[in-house]
C-alpha cells in the first residue's frame, strides 16, 4: 500500500486580502484521505512585487495604491504532479 495521491486541490471563489494584510490559504484535497498533504507555494513571478507567500500558504499583500489580482500556485509534493492555480484580489 503506497497511499492515496492528491488528485485535485481546490479553493473557494472570490479570495481577497486587504493591502498590507495577510490571508491563510487552505485548499480542499481530493481525495480527502490523500496520504501526503505537503504543499509547495509560489507566486507568479510578475506578481512578486505585490505579495509574498510563506511555505505554509500565508499570503501577505504589500501596500498598494490600487486593487490588483495576483496568481498563486499550490503544488502537491506527493509525486502526483497536481498543481492548483489560485487568483487572489488585493484590495485597498
C-alpha positions, 0 to 999 in steps of 0.5 A: 500500500503506497497511499492515496495521491492528491488528485485535485486541490481546490479553493473557494471563489472570490479570495481577497486580502486587504493591502498590507494584510495577510490571508491563510490559504487552505485548499480542499484535497481530493481525495480527502484521505490523500496520504501526503498533504505537503504543499509547495507555494509560489507566486507568479513571478510578475506578481512578486512585487505585490505579495509574498507567500510563506511555505505554509500558504500565508499570503501577505499583500504589500501596500498598494495604491490600487486593487490588483489580482495576483496568481498563486500556485499550490503544488502537491509534493506527493509525486502526483504532479497536481498543481492548483492555480489560485487568483487572489484580489488585493484590495485597498 
